[in-house]
Amino acid sequence: MSKVRLVQGNEACALGAIAAGATFYAGYPITPSTEVAEQIAVLFPKIGGKFIQMEDEIASIGAIIGASAAGHKSFTATSGPGFSLMQELIGYAAITEIPTVVIDVMRPGPSTGLPTLSSQGDIQQARWGTHGDHSIIALSPSSVMEAYYETIQAFNLAEKYRTPVVLLMDEEIGHLKERFEVNDEEKPEIINRKAPEPGKEYIPYENTEDMIPPFAVFGSGYRYHITGLTHGEKGFYSSALPVVDAMIRRLWHKIEDRVDDICRFEQVDTADAEILLIAYGSTARSAEEAAEVLRAEGIKAGVLRPITIWPFHDQYIAEICQGRKAIIVPEMNMGQYVREVQRVVQDVPVHSLTRVDGEMITPTEITAMVKEVL
């Protein structure tokens, strides 16, 4: 049985986190993500979870890293300014390989920008906001139901790959209210971090065959060291060139070599499309409507919607773009995802359609550009 109701995107994230098994939240209120915290503050006490309003975003990300090390599936929610403050400790979570989830409900910037309006300006920040060479996973839902399921997926990927995962929602999806229906009989897959093998010596950063070492929860009987410095397999600082090289390459390859497992896309009328629209988040909704209008006018348009923003699947994007007359990438920024498309697509013109005033890109704007480039 399932219950149909009207739910907001931010509320769906909170419900998804609980479904994924989250039991710890630390955060600081910030528009347009505050409803995530509000929902968790109400719901967590009912399931024995812990909610803490922190003094700022730096403390928030630090708290969820500590809680994760202690065995909790933990997360926080923020927006652009807070996401900026979290970058150093997101890098810390990456190098220490502590699973965490950060929900970033994007708004226009720089700085405090337009707190109540929409943007997709954190795309490159999610990938390159920290320093150093490590990969990261970022997801982008385009509906309320998808916000629920992609939050679950974010926790699954964080646990599976021992990495921070970012859920990138633009304000339109965070504050959108839509039909919400979860079938209680069809439970989503829930993944938990790999535990150490009993009776075997625990090496916390062992270079295992799958490049993802098991995770021993603090207090479970294992003694090991965690540091943000470069370290060897036992967790202690090392500057030895082969040790550093092996650590950095493992952090990179454990994600970048798994793009087929991690990356997901939705295709709409792409089989015969001469014009391919590549769009994510709320912009994908406008792109899909634009494609319908264009097809009604005899123009073969289709939509490729990346659900996984990072890692970028070079081969998949390059192959699906082959043979088209033109590629158009509409996004609510000055052109952040389009750069990746242009990097891998060499034989088809790739056009950028941008909007940065806090309003959504409309289907009319997209159809006008398609006709302009034909």
FIKELUM-838799 format. One record per residue (C-alpha): residue number from 1; residue in one letter; z, y, x. Coordinates in nm, 4 decimals. Each point is the difference from the previous one (the first is absolute). Example, Ala and Ser with C-alpha at 12.3 -4.5 7.8 and 13.67 -1.06 7.14 Angstrom:
<pts>
<pt 1,A,<0.7800,-0.4500,1.2300>>,
<pt 2,S,<-0.0660,0.3440,0.1370>>,
</pts>
This chain:
<pts>
<pt 1,M,<0.0000,0.0000,0.0000>>,
<pt 2,S,<-0.0579,0.3557,0.1069>>,
<pt 3,K,<0.1031,0.3404,-0.1280>>,
<pt 4,V,<-0.2538,0.2816,-0.0208>>,
<pt 5,R,<0.1272,0.3492,0.0712>>,
<pt 6,L,<-0.0998,0.3371,0.1367>>,
<pt 7,V,<0.0996,0.0341,0.3667>>,
<pt 8,Q,<-0.0477,0.2645,0.2675>>,
<pt 9,G,<-0.1525,-0.0884,0.3380>>,
<pt 10,N,<0.3166,0.0865,0.1916>>,
<pt 11,E,<0.2078,-0.2076,-0.2400>>,
<pt 12,A,<-0.2414,-0.2905,0.0508>>,
<pt 13,C,<0.0683,0.0188,0.3746>>,
<pt 14,A,<0.3725,-0.0345,-0.0633>>,
<pt 15,L,<-0.0594,-0.2987,-0.2274>>,
<pt 16,G,<-0.2329,-0.1561,0.2557>>,
<pt 17,A,<0.2567,0.0392,0.2766>>,
<pt 18,I,<0.2596,-0.1814,-0.2091>>,
<pt 19,A,<-0.2477,-0.2758,-0.0832>>,
<pt 20,A,<-0.0686,-0.0381,0.3741>>,
<pt 21,G,<0.3698,-0.0533,0.0679>>,
<pt 22,A,<0.0984,0.3419,0.1327>>,
<pt 23,T,<0.3750,0.0581,0.0087>>,
<pt 24,F,<0.0387,0.3203,0.2054>>,
<pt 25,Y,<-0.1381,0.3510,-0.0480>>,
<pt 26,A,<0.0788,0.3109,0.2015>>,
<pt 27,G,<-0.1822,0.3235,-0.0685>>,
<pt 28,Y,<0.0018,0.3738,-0.0488>>,
<pt 29,P,<-0.1445,0.1552,-0.3187>>,
<pt 30,I,<-0.3424,0.1569,0.0453>>,
<pt 31,T,<-0.2748,0.0832,-0.2475>>,
<pt 32,P,<-0.2131,-0.1855,-0.1061>>,
<pt 33,S,<0.1811,-0.3245,0.0908>>,
<pt 34,T,<0.3466,0.0753,-0.1402>>,
<pt 35,E,<-0.0397,-0.2267,-0.3034>>,
<pt 36,V,<-0.0061,-0.3044,0.2298>>,
<pt 37,A,<0.3507,0.0850,0.1199>>,
<pt 38,E,<0.1164,0.0861,-0.3506>>,
<pt 39,Q,<-0.1111,-0.3350,-0.1354>>,
<pt 40,I,<0.1546,-0.1928,0.2877>>,
<pt 41,A,<0.3282,0.1907,-0.0419>>,
<pt 42,V,<0.0114,-0.1255,-0.3585>>,
<pt 43,L,<-0.1275,-0.3548,0.0553>>,
<pt 44,F,<0.1505,-0.1106,0.3330>>,
<pt 45,P,<0.3658,-0.0039,-0.1163>>,
<pt 46,K,<-0.1032,-0.2466,-0.2721>>,
<pt 47,I,<-0.1270,-0.2526,0.2567>>,
<pt 48,G,<0.2516,0.0587,0.2785>>,
<pt 49,G,<-0.2340,0.2125,0.2092>>,
<pt 50,K,<0.1116,0.2956,0.2082>>,
<pt 51,F,<-0.1311,0.3524,-0.0573>>,
<pt 52,I,<0.0898,0.2830,0.2384>>,
<pt 53,Q,<-0.1171,0.3593,-0.0197>>,
<pt 54,M,<-0.0200,0.1042,0.3642>>,
<pt 55,E,<0.0325,0.3449,0.1528>>,
<pt 56,D,<-0.3651,0.0093,0.1022>>,
<pt 57,E,<-0.3098,-0.2109,0.0545>>,
<pt 58,I,<0.0811,-0.0847,0.3616>>,
<pt 59,A,<0.3299,-0.1525,-0.1082>>,
<pt 60,S,<-0.1801,-0.1780,-0.2844>>,
<pt 61,I,<-0.2457,-0.1889,0.2187>>,
<pt 62,G,<0.2755,-0.0794,0.2502>>,
<pt 63,A,<0.2167,-0.1449,-0.2752>>,
<pt 64,I,<-0.2688,-0.2290,-0.1385>>,
<pt 65,I,<-0.0800,-0.1287,0.3498>>,
<pt 66,G,<0.3670,-0.0859,0.0509>>,
<pt 67,A,<0.0266,-0.1611,-0.3421>>,
<pt 68,S,<-0.3099,-0.2092,0.0658>>,
<pt 69,A,<0.1446,-0.1212,0.3292>>,
<pt 70,A,<0.3063,-0.1063,-0.1996>>,
<pt 71,G,<-0.2169,-0.2061,-0.2342>>,
<pt 72,H,<-0.0861,0.2320,-0.2886>>,
<pt 73,K,<-0.3511,0.0632,-0.1200>>,
<pt 74,S,<0.0224,0.3767,0.0225>>,
<pt 75,F,<-0.2139,0.3020,-0.0766>>,
<pt 76,T,<-0.0183,0.3728,-0.0495>>,
<pt 77,A,<-0.2248,0.2437,-0.1828>>,
<pt 78,T,<-0.1153,0.3433,0.1101>>,
<pt 79,S,<-0.2902,0.2437,0.0129>>,
<pt 80,G,<-0.1922,0.1755,0.2784>>,
<pt 81,P,<0.2754,0.2158,0.1572>>,
<pt 82,G,<0.2498,-0.2870,-0.0060>>,
<pt 83,F,<-0.2612,-0.2470,0.1209>>,
<pt 84,S,<-0.0582,0.2276,0.2983>>,
<pt 85,L,<0.3700,-0.0094,0.0862>>,
<pt 86,M,<0.0031,-0.3793,-0.0153>>,
<pt 87,Q,<-0.2742,-0.0608,0.2546>>,
<pt 88,E,<0.2140,-0.0618,0.3086>>,
<pt 89,L,<0.2078,-0.2645,-0.1749>>,
<pt 90,I,<-0.3066,-0.1588,-0.1586>>,
<pt 91,G,<-0.1113,-0.0514,0.3593>>,
<pt 92,Y,<0.3440,-0.1432,0.0750>>,
<pt 93,A,<-0.0382,-0.2479,-0.2867>>,
<pt 94,A,<-0.3405,-0.0953,0.1387>>,
<pt 95,I,<0.1170,-0.0673,0.3564>>,
<pt 96,T,<0.3175,-0.1795,-0.1129>>,
<pt 97,E,<-0.1987,-0.1872,-0.2650>>,
<pt 98,I,<0.2442,0.0673,-0.2815>>,
<pt 99,P,<-0.1574,-0.0326,-0.3476>>,
<pt 100,T,<0.0201,0.3221,-0.2018>>,
<pt 101,V,<-0.1929,0.1588,-0.2871>>,
<pt 102,V,<-0.0676,0.3728,-0.0329>>,
<pt 103,I,<-0.1425,0.1336,-0.3263>>,
<pt 104,D,<-0.1804,0.3283,0.0669>>,
<pt 105,V,<-0.1033,0.1835,-0.3175>>,
<pt 106,M,<-0.2446,0.2472,0.1506>>,
<pt 107,R,<-0.0149,0.3710,-0.0764>>,
<pt 108,P,<-0.1988,0.2850,0.1573>>,
<pt 109,G,<0.1108,0.1473,0.3309>>,
<pt 110,P,<0.0477,0.1030,0.2762>>,
<pt 111,S,<0.3760,0.0558,-0.0088>>,
<pt 112,T,<0.1400,0.0236,-0.3525>>,
<pt 113,G,<-0.3476,0.0769,-0.1346>>,
<pt 114,L,<-0.0369,-0.0593,-0.3743>>,
<pt 115,P,<0.2968,-0.2201,-0.0986>>,
<pt 116,T,<-0.1138,-0.0793,-0.3550>>,
<pt 117,L,<-0.3720,-0.0576,0.0519>>,
<pt 118,S,<-0.2121,-0.2823,0.1356>>,
<pt 119,S,<-0.1507,-0.0819,0.3378>>,
<pt 120,Q,<-0.1132,-0.2850,0.2206>>,
<pt 121,G,<0.0797,0.1855,0.3191>>,
<pt 122,D,<0.2277,-0.2571,0.1637>>,
<pt 123,I,<-0.2660,-0.2652,0.0631>>,
<pt 124,Q,<-0.0337,0.0636,0.3721>>,
<pt 125,Q,<0.3709,0.0757,0.0379>>,
<pt 126,A,<0.0826,-0.3446,-0.1354>>,
<pt 127,R,<-0.2098,-0.1525,0.2786>>,
<pt 128,W,<0.0552,0.2374,0.2911>>,
<pt 129,G,<0.3199,0.1876,-0.0867>>,
<pt 130,T,<0.2046,-0.1839,0.2609>>,
<pt 131,H,<-0.0762,0.0005,0.3707>>,
<pt 132,G,<-0.1038,-0.3032,0.1977>>,
<pt 133,D,<-0.2346,-0.2889,-0.0713>>,
<pt 134,H,<0.1068,-0.2118,-0.2921>>,
<pt 135,S,<-0.1760,-0.0868,-0.3212>>,
<pt 136,I,<0.1410,0.0569,-0.3465>>,
<pt 137,I,<-0.0649,-0.1053,-0.3585>>,
<pt 138,A,<-0.0554,0.2535,-0.2787>>,
<pt 139,L,<-0.0910,-0.0687,-0.3634>>,
<pt 140,S,<-0.1323,0.2310,-0.2731>>,
<pt 141,P,<0.0284,-0.0853,-0.3726>>,
<pt 142,S,<-0.2150,0.1696,-0.2623>>,
<pt 143,S,<0.1904,-0.0875,-0.3179>>,
<pt 144,V,<0.3553,-0.0442,-0.1251>>,
<pt 145,M,<-0.0272,-0.3785,-0.0174>>,
<pt 146,E,<-0.1421,-0.0042,0.3502>>,
<pt 147,A,<0.2886,0.2168,0.1216>>,
<pt 148,Y,<0.2285,-0.2807,-0.1160>>,
<pt 149,Y,<-0.1953,-0.2829,0.1613>>,
<pt 150,E,<-0.0831,0.1897,0.3190>>,
<pt 151,T,<0.3681,0.0792,0.0515>>,
<pt 152,I,<0.0655,-0.3736,-0.0122>>,
<pt 153,Q,<-0.2891,-0.0516,0.2407>>,
<pt 154,A,<0.1425,0.2653,0.2342>>,
<pt 155,F,<0.3275,-0.1909,0.0251>>,
<pt 156,N,<-0.1837,-0.3305,0.0465>>,
<pt 157,L,<-0.2087,0.1377,0.2848>>,
<pt 158,A,<0.3016,0.1659,0.1642>>,
<pt 159,E,<0.1873,-0.3286,-0.0055>>,
<pt 160,K,<-0.2933,-0.2138,0.1057>>,
<pt 161,Y,<-0.1089,0.2152,0.2928>>,
<pt 162,R,<0.3369,0.1528,0.0993>>,
<pt 163,T,<-0.1323,0.3530,-0.0263>>,
<pt 164,P,<0.0458,0.3249,-0.1912>>,
<pt 165,V,<-0.2364,0.0256,-0.2977>>,
<pt 166,V,<-0.0965,0.3260,-0.1709>>,
<pt 167,L,<-0.0877,0.0247,-0.3687>>,
<pt 168,L,<-0.2230,0.3075,-0.0291>>,
<pt 169,M,<-0.0088,0.1367,-0.3533>>,
<pt 170,D,<-0.1378,0.3367,-0.0940>>,
<pt 171,E,<0.1979,0.2116,-0.2467>>,
<pt 172,E,<-0.2398,-0.0791,-0.2833>>,
<pt 173,I,<0.0884,-0.3695,0.0165>>,
<pt 174,G,<0.3697,0.0645,0.0627>>,
<pt 175,H,<0.0337,0.2104,-0.3154>>,
<pt 176,L,<-0.2601,-0.1777,-0.2131>>,
<pt 177,K,<0.1300,-0.1904,-0.3030>>,
<pt 178,E,<-0.1960,-0.3056,-0.1117>>,
<pt 179,R,<0.0343,-0.3304,-0.1796>>,
<pt 180,F,<0.2303,-0.2287,0.1979>>,
<pt 181,E,<0.0164,-0.3708,-0.0692>>,
<pt 182,V,<0.1363,-0.2708,0.2269>>,
<pt 183,N,<-0.0274,-0.3630,-0.1071>>,
<pt 184,D,<0.3404,-0.1529,0.0688>>,
<pt 185,E,<-0.1583,-0.3442,0.0236>>,
<pt 186,E,<-0.2378,0.1023,0.2788>>,
<pt 187,K,<0.2274,0.0888,0.2869>>,
<pt 188,P,<-0.1670,0.1672,0.3009>>,
<pt 189,E,<0.0300,-0.1660,0.3387>>,
<pt 190,I,<0.3035,0.1234,0.1915>>,
<pt 191,I,<0.0014,-0.0321,0.3802>>,
<pt 192,N,<0.3144,0.0073,0.2143>>,
<pt 193,R,<0.0208,0.0466,0.3741>>,
<pt 194,K,<-0.0215,-0.3095,0.2183>>,
<pt 195,A,<0.3458,-0.1192,0.1069>>,
<pt 196,P,<0.0897,-0.1570,0.3373>>,
<pt 197,E,<-0.0300,-0.3742,0.0309>>,
<pt 198,P,<0.3485,-0.1609,-0.0043>>,
<pt 199,G,<0.1063,-0.1597,0.3273>>,
<pt 200,K,<-0.2648,0.1813,0.2007>>,
<pt 201,E,<0.0655,0.2829,0.2446>>,
<pt 202,Y,<-0.0665,0.3284,-0.1749>>,
<pt 203,I,<-0.2360,0.2332,0.1845>>,
<pt 204,P,<-0.0195,0.3138,-0.2175>>,
<pt 205,Y,<-0.3375,0.1249,0.1238>>,
<pt 206,E,<-0.1567,-0.3280,0.1018>>,
<pt 207,N,<-0.3759,0.0088,0.0396>>,
<pt 208,T,<-0.0572,-0.2742,-0.2534>>,
<pt 209,E,<-0.3395,-0.1451,-0.0846>>,
<pt 210,D,<-0.0273,0.2164,-0.3131>>,
<pt 211,M,<0.1381,0.3029,0.1927>>,
<pt 212,I,<0.2771,0.0444,-0.2613>>,
<pt 213,P,<0.3376,-0.1188,0.1325>>,
<pt 214,P,<0.2721,-0.1130,-0.2434>>,
<pt 215,F,<0.2585,0.2565,-0.1092>>,
<pt 216,A,<0.3723,-0.0700,0.0343>>,
<pt 217,V,<0.2094,0.2109,-0.2355>>,
<pt 218,F,<0.2933,0.1805,0.1607>>,
<pt 219,G,<0.3196,-0.1935,-0.0639>>,
<pt 220,S,<-0.1738,-0.3339,-0.0431>>,
<pt 221,G,<0.1325,-0.1406,0.3283>>,
<pt 222,Y,<-0.2696,0.1110,0.2423>>,
<pt 223,R,<0.0605,0.2523,0.2757>>,
<pt 224,Y,<-0.2934,0.2106,0.1111>>,
<pt 225,H,<-0.0938,0.3499,0.1063>>,
<pt 226,I,<-0.2070,0.2590,-0.1886>>,
<pt 227,T,<-0.1447,0.3009,0.1820>>,
<pt 228,G,<-0.2715,0.2559,-0.0554>>,
<pt 229,L,<-0.0904,-0.0300,0.3672>>,
<pt 230,T,<-0.2721,-0.2338,0.1163>>,
<pt 231,H,<0.1560,-0.3424,0.0246>>,
<pt 232,G,<-0.0580,-0.3596,0.0872>>,
<pt 233,E,<0.0271,-0.3013,-0.2260>>,
<pt 234,K,<0.3809,0.0054,0.0073>>,
<pt 235,G,<0.0137,0.3619,-0.1152>>,
<pt 236,F,<0.1244,0.1631,0.3195>>,
<pt 237,Y,<-0.1708,0.3008,0.1576>>,
<pt 238,S,<-0.2791,-0.0701,0.2431>>,
<pt 239,S,<-0.2536,0.2187,0.1782>>,
<pt 240,A,<-0.1739,-0.2931,0.1664>>,
<pt 241,L,<-0.3719,0.0522,-0.0519>>,
<pt 242,P,<-0.0828,-0.3496,-0.1342>>,
<pt 243,V,<0.2989,0.0115,-0.2378>>,
<pt 244,V,<-0.0901,0.3413,-0.1414>>,
<pt 245,D,<-0.3659,-0.0927,-0.0317>>,
<pt 246,A,<0.0800,-0.3233,-0.1843>>,
<pt 247,M,<0.2404,0.1731,-0.2409>>,
<pt 248,I,<-0.2367,0.2822,-0.0962>>,
<pt 249,R,<-0.2976,-0.2319,-0.0419>>,
<pt 250,R,<0.2014,-0.2366,-0.2205>>,
<pt 251,L,<0.1127,0.2879,-0.2259>>,
<pt 252,W,<-0.3647,0.1004,-0.0364>>,
<pt 253,H,<-0.1606,-0.3409,-0.0401>>,
<pt 254,K,<0.2521,-0.1501,-0.2424>>,
<pt 255,I,<-0.1428,0.2414,-0.2596>>,
<pt 256,E,<-0.3500,0.0888,0.1186>>,
<pt 257,D,<-0.0944,-0.3665,0.0417>>,
<pt 258,R,<0.1101,-0.0696,-0.3606>>,
<pt 259,V,<-0.2208,0.2497,-0.1846>>,
<pt 260,D,<-0.1520,-0.2767,-0.2131>>,
<pt 261,D,<0.3480,-0.0931,-0.1222>>,
<pt 262,I,<0.1353,0.3539,-0.0368>>,
<pt 263,C,<-0.2917,0.2076,-0.1249>>,
<pt 264,R,<-0.1022,-0.0009,-0.3658>>,
<pt 265,F,<-0.2751,0.1891,-0.1826>>,
<pt 266,E,<-0.1306,0.0328,-0.3534>>,
<pt 267,Q,<-0.3740,0.0175,-0.0604>>,
<pt 268,V,<-0.1531,0.1486,-0.3153>>,
<pt 269,D,<-0.3778,-0.0410,-0.0496>>,
<pt 270,T,<-0.0654,-0.0212,0.3748>>,
<pt 271,A,<-0.2488,-0.2911,-0.0009>>,
<pt 272,D,<-0.3071,0.2141,-0.0685>>,
<pt 273,A,<0.1457,0.3430,0.0712>>,
<pt 274,E,<-0.2261,0.2383,0.1896>>,
<pt 275,I,<0.2762,0.2617,0.0088>>,
<pt 276,L,<0.3412,-0.1293,0.1053>>,
<pt 277,L,<0.3103,0.2029,-0.0808>>,
<pt 278,I,<0.3003,-0.0877,0.2170>>,
<pt 279,A,<0.3189,0.1333,-0.1568>>,
<pt 280,Y,<0.3704,-0.0867,-0.0191>>,
<pt 281,G,<0.3036,0.0982,-0.2059>>,
<pt 282,S,<-0.0575,0.2270,-0.2987>>,
<pt 283,T,<-0.3344,0.1138,0.1436>>,
<pt 284,A,<-0.1332,-0.3518,-0.0563>>,
<pt 285,R,<0.0501,0.0483,-0.3730>>,
<pt 286,S,<-0.2283,0.3032,0.0084>>,
<pt 287,A,<-0.2498,-0.1912,0.2145>>,
<pt 288,E,<-0.0157,-0.2891,-0.2470>>,
<pt 289,E,<-0.0674,0.2358,-0.2908>>,
<pt 290,A,<-0.2633,0.1821,0.2054>>,
<pt 291,A,<-0.1721,-0.3303,0.0769>>,
<pt 292,E,<-0.0151,-0.0820,-0.3714>>,
<pt 293,V,<-0.1593,0.3374,-0.0757>>,
<pt 294,L,<-0.2508,-0.0394,0.2819>>,
<pt 295,R,<-0.1025,-0.3490,-0.1111>>,
<pt 296,A,<-0.0556,0.1287,-0.3527>>,
<pt 297,E,<-0.2421,0.2490,0.1556>>,
<pt 298,G,<-0.1825,-0.2711,0.1947>>,
<pt 299,I,<0.1673,0.0562,0.3382>>,
<pt 300,K,<0.1396,-0.3216,0.1471>>,
<pt 301,A,<0.3479,0.0972,0.1138>>,
<pt 302,G,<0.2940,-0.2227,0.0850>>,
<pt 303,V,<0.3568,0.0425,0.1182>>,
<pt 304,L,<0.1861,-0.1603,0.2871>>,
<pt 305,R,<0.3733,0.0599,-0.0363>>,
<pt 306,P,<0.2161,-0.0715,0.3053>>,
<pt 307,I,<0.3419,-0.1177,-0.1160>>,
<pt 308,T,<0.1021,-0.0515,0.3617>>,
<pt 309,I,<-0.0517,0.3245,0.1900>>,
<pt 310,W,<0.1309,-0.1246,0.3359>>,
<pt 311,P,<-0.0903,-0.2035,0.1914>>,
<pt 312,F,<-0.3621,0.1051,-0.0408>>,
<pt 313,H,<-0.2303,-0.2986,-0.0417>>,
<pt 314,D,<-0.2939,0.1058,0.2198>>,
<pt 315,Q,<-0.2189,-0.3031,-0.0645>>,
<pt 316,Y,<0.0471,-0.0051,-0.3776>>,
<pt 317,I,<-0.0773,0.3718,-0.0401>>,
<pt 318,A,<-0.2998,-0.0151,0.2331>>,
<pt 319,E,<-0.1498,-0.2983,-0.1804>>,
<pt 320,I,<0.0463,0.1278,-0.3550>>,
<pt 321,C,<-0.1577,0.3341,0.0916>>,
<pt 322,Q,<-0.3166,-0.1595,0.1370>>,
<pt 323,G,<-0.3195,0.0623,-0.1945>>,
<pt 324,R,<0.1291,0.2884,-0.2108>>,
<pt 325,K,<-0.1811,0.3305,-0.0358>>,
<pt 326,A,<0.3207,0.1987,0.0477>>,
<pt 327,I,<0.3769,-0.0332,0.0197>>,
<pt 328,I,<0.2263,0.2640,-0.1550>>,
<pt 329,V,<0.3737,0.0104,0.0729>>,
<pt 330,P,<0.1878,0.2301,-0.2401>>,
<pt 331,E,<0.3616,0.0709,0.0932>>,
<pt 332,M,<0.2635,0.2663,-0.0557>>,
<pt 333,N,<0.0148,0.1164,0.3612>>,
<pt 334,M,<-0.2399,0.1461,0.2539>>,
<pt 335,G,<-0.1503,-0.3400,0.0751>>,
<pt 336,Q,<0.2460,-0.2518,0.1456>>,
<pt 337,Y,<-0.1194,-0.3424,-0.1156>>,
<pt 338,V,<-0.3669,0.0996,0.0284>>,
<pt 339,R,<0.0384,0.0256,0.3777>>,
<pt 340,E,<0.0712,-0.3703,0.0182>>,
<pt 341,V,<-0.3008,-0.0797,-0.2170>>,
<pt 342,Q,<-0.2241,0.2189,0.2172>>,
<pt 343,R,<0.1371,-0.1747,0.3084>>,
<pt 344,V,<-0.1214,-0.3438,-0.1087>>,
<pt 345,V,<-0.3081,0.0831,-0.2102>>,
<pt 346,Q,<-0.2922,0.1031,0.2188>>,
<pt 347,D,<-0.3159,-0.0666,-0.2033>>,
<pt 348,V,<0.0877,0.1647,-0.3353>>,
<pt 349,P,<0.0792,0.3690,-0.0640>>,
<pt 350,V,<0.3729,0.0456,-0.0709>>,
<pt 351,H,<0.0987,0.3116,-0.1945>>,
<pt 352,S,<0.3448,0.1507,-0.0500>>,
<pt 353,L,<0.1123,0.1585,-0.3269>>,
<pt 354,T,<0.3305,0.1820,0.0327>>,
<pt 355,R,<0.2462,0.1914,-0.2113>>,
<pt 356,V,<0.3241,0.1546,0.1289>>,
<pt 357,D,<0.1231,0.2334,-0.2774>>,
<pt 358,G,<0.2427,-0.2482,-0.1530>>,
<pt 359,E,<-0.2314,-0.1088,-0.2815>>,
<pt 360,M,<-0.1823,-0.3317,-0.0363>>,
<pt 361,I,<-0.3646,-0.0438,0.0908>>,
<pt 362,T,<-0.1828,-0.0292,-0.3311>>,
<pt 363,P,<-0.2748,-0.2451,-0.0958>>,
<pt 364,T,<-0.2284,0.3016,-0.0499>>,
<pt 365,E,<0.0473,0.1075,0.3621>>,
<pt 366,I,<-0.0848,-0.3491,0.1191>>,
<pt 367,T,<-0.3118,-0.0355,-0.2151>>,
<pt 368,A,<-0.1205,0.3415,0.1143>>,
<pt 369,M,<0.0299,-0.1016,0.3650>>,
<pt 370,V,<-0.1801,-0.3281,-0.0585>>,
<pt 371,K,<-0.2955,0.1845,-0.1505>>,
<pt 372,E,<0.0088,0.2479,0.2872>>,
<pt 373,V,<-0.0285,-0.2671,0.2705>>,
<pt 374,L,<-0.2662,-0.2112,-0.1729>>,
</pts>
